[in-house]
């Protein structure tokens, strides 16, 4: 059975300005801003929520099935997905459009100025969950507004359990609309900042939100994560990374580990530990899809982190059906 990943496929163009923005933006001229930054360093990455989650799930030898809409400029990304043996059956090209893309300029203090073009992503409702077969689990990740509503409703009506991951799409929805998603979802995953936005918009506390789903997952960056499930809170420690290079896509890597564990029927501590392991592996590489550990590598990092955490071993991931 497959895990359906509904979300965006996007190009990330990242440029580095070797100075500080504040040295070139005059406060008394902010109302008439006209400024150019010389950026000799630039790179283009494959990204988007669906692409990043699927890539990481494939590293675990899961069965990701991407559902997304892209533009006529998608050829290089399409080749990359096929090269990594990712199923592109439900990647739909929208004529006369660009693939979603972000243009990010970063200064030497890691301040960022970003322009985002949604492109074909806003037509994600042209895909239907009902066209996918052999799906046992789904993720509704940031995508076009209409598509997120449609795919959540289709999963719910087809009785396909799904993880709602609103992410950067949160500003598109009112509190009432977010509650509609949560009422249909089986799982809800947010970072700490997003959890506060949801609480503010819905008027519900984390404890109240947790009662509406089988599990509420809140990631806390370097402080680990919390999983609220089975009337308790599981505290998942952060796995130490070899080096901290780029946090882009770490949340998506975490979600890939999480849904892999859910699909395997693992307990929440094991799901969370694997998710944290995937995040730690990703942060040591630039971009969302440039790391390439084998599954044996992932298992070794997981096991070592478990030994470091507990001081003792427990059944390995092999015995938890990772292989």
N, C-alpha and C positions, 0 to 999 in steps of 0.2 A: 504494500500500500504506500501511497505517496503523501507528502506534506505539500499542500498548495500554498504558495507564497504570493499574496496579492500586494503589490506595492510598486514603487518606482524603479525604473532603470534610468540612470543619468550619467552624464559626463561631468567630472569635476575638473575645472581648469584652475590651477593654483599658481599664483604669482607671488614672488617675494620682493618686497621693497626694502632695500638695504639702508633704511633710515627710520625715523619716527614720524608717523602721520602728523603729530602735533607740531612738528617743525615747519610744516607746509600748509597747515590750515589756520588761517588767521581768524581768531574769535570774532573780531569786529566786522568781518566780511562773510560770516557764515550764511547770511541771508542772500548773498549773491556768489555762491560757491562756484568756482571754476578752477579746477586743479588737475594736474596730470602727474602720475607717478611713473618713474622710469623703473621697469622691472626686467632686468636682464635674465633672471632665473624664472623659468616657467615649466610646469609639467602638467600633463593631462592624465587623469585617473578614471578608471571605470568604477562607477558607484551606483547610488540609489539604494533604497532600503531592500527591495526585492533581490537585486543583484548581490548585495553584500551578504544577506542572510542565506541565500541559496548557495553562494560560493563556500561559506563556512560549513553549511550542512553537508555539502558534497565532500569536504575534507574529512568529515566523520563517516563518510560512505552511507549517508542517509539517502532519502529519495525525494529531493526537492523538485517541485514543479512550479516554474515561474509563470505568473499571470500579470502582464503589464502591457502598456501601449508605448510605442516608440515612433520616432520620425524617420524620414528618408535618409538621414545621415548615420544610421545605426550600424552600418556594415562592419566596421572594425570591432565594435562591441559584440555583435552577433558572432563573429569569428572567434573572439575570446571565449564566449560562453560554450560554443561547440568544442573548442579546443580543450576545455575543462569538463567536457561530457555533461553539460547542464542541458536539461530538456527545455527547448524553446518553442514547443508546440503552441503554447498560448501567449506568445509574444506577438502582438498585433501591430503592424505598421499603419500609421495614420498618414494618408497622402498629404502632401503640401505642408508638412509640419517638421519641426526639429524635435529631436529627442530632448527631454528635460536636461537642463544643465545649469551648474553653478559656476560663477566666476568669482574667485576668492583672491583678494590681495591681502597679504599679511606683512606687517612691518616687523622690525627687529625686536619689538616688545611683545610680539604675538597678538597685537591688536589686529582685527580683521574688518575689511569692508567687503561685503558680499552682494552680488546681484544674482538673482535666481530666475531663470526662465522656465516655466512649467512645460511649455511645448505640448507634445502629444499626451503628457500625463493627464491633462484635464479631460481627455476623452477615454479614460480608463473604464467608464461605464459601458463602452462598446464591447467589452469582454464579459462573459457570463460564467460564473462558477459552475453552472449546470452543464457546460460544455466539457468540463474536466471529468475524468473517470478514475476509479480506484484511488479516491482521496479519503484518508482517514482522519486528517487533521489539517487545519488551515491557520494562516496568519493574515490578519487585515492590518497592514502597515501603512504609513503615510503615502497618499496617492491622491488622485483627483477626488474632490469632495463627493460628487455624484457616484463615482465608482466605489468609494468606501462604503457608502450607504447601501448600494445595491449588493455588493459582495457580502457584507455582513448579513443582510436580510436573506440572501440566497443560502448562505451557510446555515443560518438558523432554521430556515424552513426545510432544508434538506437534511437536517439533523447531523451536520458536520461540525464537530466541536472546533472552536477557533479561539486563538489568542488575539485580543484587541491591543494594538500597539499604536496609539495615536501620534506619539512623537511630535514632529514639527507641524503636524496637521491640527494640533489642538486649537489654534486661534480660529480655525474655520467653523468650529462648532460651539453652540450655546450649551449651557448646563443641561437643559432638557434633552438636547440631541445626544450629548455624551452619555446621559443615563439610558437612552434608548440603545446605544451600542452596548453598554455594560450589561443591560438586562438580557441581551441576546448572547453575549460572549460567555465562554467557559473560563477564560483566563484574561487577566489585564496586566500589562507590563508597562511601566513608566519609570523615568528617572526621578530623583528627589524633587527637582524643580517642577517637573510636570505633575507630580503627585500633588503639590501644593496648588497648582492651577486648577486641577480637577476638583480638589476639595473646595476651593473658592467658588468655582462655577456651579457645582452641584449642591453646595451647602452640606455635604456629607463628610464625615471624618473617615480616616483610613479604615478604622474598625468597621464602620457602616458599609463602606465600599467593599471590603473584604467579604462581607456576608452575602454579597450579590453574585460572587463568582467562586469557582472551585479554588482558585488561587490568585492572589494579588501580589505581583512582583515589583519591588521598588529597588532600583539600582542606586548606589551611593558613590560611584566613582572609586577612588582609592580606599574608601571605607567599606567596600564589599557590597552586600545587598541583603534585603530582607524579603522573605517569602511568607506571606500570610495565608495559611491554609490549615484545614482540619482544626480550627479553633485555637491555633497557636501561631507564633512567629518563629520562623527558622532564620537564624542569623548565619549568613554565608560570608565567610571571610574572603578578602581579596587575595588572589594568587599573585605572588611576586613575579614581576616580569623580568626578563633578562636585561632589558633596557627600555626606557620610555622614549619613544620616537615620535609617535603621532597617534592621538586618540580617535582620529576619524574612523568611524565604522566599528568601534569597540562595542557599542550597544547592540549593533546588529550581530556581531560575533557571539555576544552573550546570549542573544535570543536564539541563535542557531543551536547552541548547546542545550538551552532550555527545552526547545521543542523536540530535539532528539531524545532527551530523557523522557519527556512526556509520552512520546510515541512508543518508547520502550516500556512504559509502565513503571518507571523507577520511582523511588521515594523522593521527597522534595529536597532532602540534603544532597543526595547524589546528583539530581538535576541541577541544583544550584552550584555545586562544586564544578561540574563539567562546564556549565555556562561561564563561571568565573575563569576557568582555565582557558577557554576560547578567547575571552577578552584579553587576558594577559599575553597570549600568543600574538594577537593582532596588534597590540599597542607597540610591539617591538619593531614594526615595519611601517613604512609610509603608505598612505592610501588604504582603501578598504579591502583590496583583493591582491596584494603582493606577497603575502605570507603563504608558505606552501609546506607545512609540516605533514608528515605521513600520519596515519592514524596511530601507528605505534609510537610516534613522537608525542602525540597528544596524550596517549595513555601514560607514557612515562612521566610527563609533566604533571598530569593529574595525580598520579600515585605519589610522586615526590612531594607535591603540595599537601597531600593528605597525611603523609608521614610527618612533615613539618608542623602541621596543625595539631595532630593528635599525639605524636610521639610513638605511634604504633601503627601497624598495617591493619587493613580490613580487606574483605574480598575486593579484588581488583575489578576494573571495568570489564576485563575479559569475562569474569564470572557474572557480570551484570549485562551480558549479551551485547557488548560493544562490537564483538567480532562474530 
